[in-house]
């Protein structure tokens, strides 16, 4: 065993867990989890994994299925076989071609809170004028 490498817990594909998993190290899940994962290290969600619950981890590599939110302090990496239904939040995000993702994502490398601009409801005269100008520009461009 390499003493420089952090310990990793492995949940094989024959294992089904109902409840919350808490680990200070890294976790690899290839089985089923009906509950949450709180991991101080990195989490690997294998191809055969099926998770119904939220993940709070340092970083995540996802190859399997997750029905829940994923929050990573550093990075979320979604491989081509990943199926994620839920919101994701991380400093960095990597998504391969073929991923199925249904939810919202927040990727913020600085980690500082993002101030959101207010959303205008309805149309004002200036917004209507801007939309008309944009439409005219698009039509003029299309005629060339």
C-alpha positions in Angstrom: 0.0 0.0 0.0 1.3 3.4 -0.9 1.5 5.5 2.3 1.4 8.8 0.4 -2.1 8.0 -1.0 -5.2 8.9 1.0 -7.3 5.8 2.0 -10.2 5.1 -0.3 -13.4 3.2 0.6 -15.0 1.1 -2.2 -18.6 0.2 -2.3 -18.8 -2.6 -4.9 -21.6 -3.2 -7.4 -23.2 -6.0 -5.2 -23.7 -3.6 -2.3 -26.9 -1.6 -1.7 -26.9 1.1 1.1 -29.8 3.0 2.6 -28.7 5.9 4.7 -26.0 8.6 4.8 -22.4 7.8 4.2 -19.8 10.1 5.9 -16.1 9.8 5.1 -13.1 11.9 5.7 -11.2 10.1 2.8 -12.1 9.3 -0.8 -15.0 7.0 -1.7 -15.7 5.0 -4.8 -19.3 3.8 -5.3 -20.1 1.1 -7.8 -23.3 -0.1 -6.1 -26.6 1.5 -5.0 -27.0 4.3 -2.5 -30.4 5.5 -1.3 -29.2 8.4 0.8 -26.5 11.1 1.0 -22.8 11.0 0.6 -20.7 13.5 2.6 -17.1 13.0 1.6 -14.0 15.1 2.7 -12.0 13.6 -0.2 -12.9 12.7 -3.7 -15.8 10.6 -4.9 -15.9 8.3 -7.9 -19.4 7.3 -9.0 -18.7 4.2 -11.2 -20.6 3.1 -14.3 -22.8 0.6 -12.4 -23.5 3.1 -9.5 -27.1 4.3 -8.9 -27.4 7.1 -6.3 -30.7 8.6 -5.1 -29.6 11.4 -2.8 -27.3 14.4 -2.6 -23.5 14.4 -2.7 -21.3 16.9 -0.9 -17.6 16.2 -1.8 -14.2 17.7 -2.5 -14.4 16.6 -6.1 -16.5 14.1 -8.1 -15.9 11.9 -11.1 -19.3 10.7 -12.3 -19.7 7.7 -14.7 -23.0 6.3 -13.3 -26.5 7.6 -12.4 -27.3 10.2 -9.8 -30.8 11.5 -8.8 -29.9 14.4 -6.5 -27.8 17.5 -6.2 -24.0 17.4 -6.4 -21.9 20.0 -4.6 -18.1 19.9 -4.9 -15.6 22.2 -3.3 -13.3 21.9 -6.3 -14.3 20.0 -9.5 -17.1 17.9 -11.0 -16.1 15.7 -13.9 -19.0 14.0 -15.9 -17.9 11.1 -18.1 -19.8 10.2 -21.2 -21.9 7.5 -19.4 -23.0 9.9 -16.6 -26.7 10.4 -16.0 -27.4 13.3 -13.6 -30.8 14.6 -12.6 -30.3 17.4 -10.1 -28.4 20.6 -9.6 -24.6 20.8 -9.6 -22.3 23.3 -8.0 -18.5 23.4 -8.2 -15.5 25.7 -8.9 -14.7 23.7 -12.1 -16.7 21.5 -14.4 -15.8 19.0 -17.1 -18.4 17.4 -19.3 -17.8 14.8 -21.9 -19.9 14.3 -25.0 -22.8 11.9 -24.3 -23.6 13.0 -20.8 -27.3 13.3 -19.8 -27.8 16.2 -17.4 -31.1 17.6 -16.3 -30.8 20.4 -13.8 -29.1 23.7 -13.1 -25.4 24.2 -12.8 -23.3 26.8 -11.0 -19.6 26.9 -11.9 -17.7 29.6 -10.1 -13.9 29.4 -10.2 -13.4 32.2 -7.7 -15.8 30.6 -5.2 -17.1 34.0 -4.3 -20.9 34.6 -4.2 -22.3 35.8 -7.5 -24.5 38.9 -7.5 -27.5 38.2 -9.7 -29.0 41.0 -11.8 -32.8 41.4 -11.3 -35.0 39.8 -14.0 -37.3 42.3 -15.7 -40.9 41.1 -16.0 -42.9 42.2 -18.9 -41.7 44.5 -21.7 -40.8 48.1 -21.4 -40.7 50.5 -24.3 -36.9 50.4 -24.4 -36.8 46.6 -24.3 -39.4 46.5 -27.1 -37.3 49.0 -29.2 -34.1 46.8 -28.6 -36.0 43.7 -29.7 -37.2 45.5 -32.8 -33.7 46.8 -33.7 -32.3 43.3 -33.2 -35.0 41.8 -35.4 -34.3 44.4 -38.1 -30.5 43.7 -38.0 -31.1 39.9 -38.3 -33.4 40.5 -41.3 -30.9 42.8 -42.9 -28.1 40.3 -42.4 -30.2 37.4 -43.7 -30.9 39.3 -47.0 -27.2 39.7 -47.9 
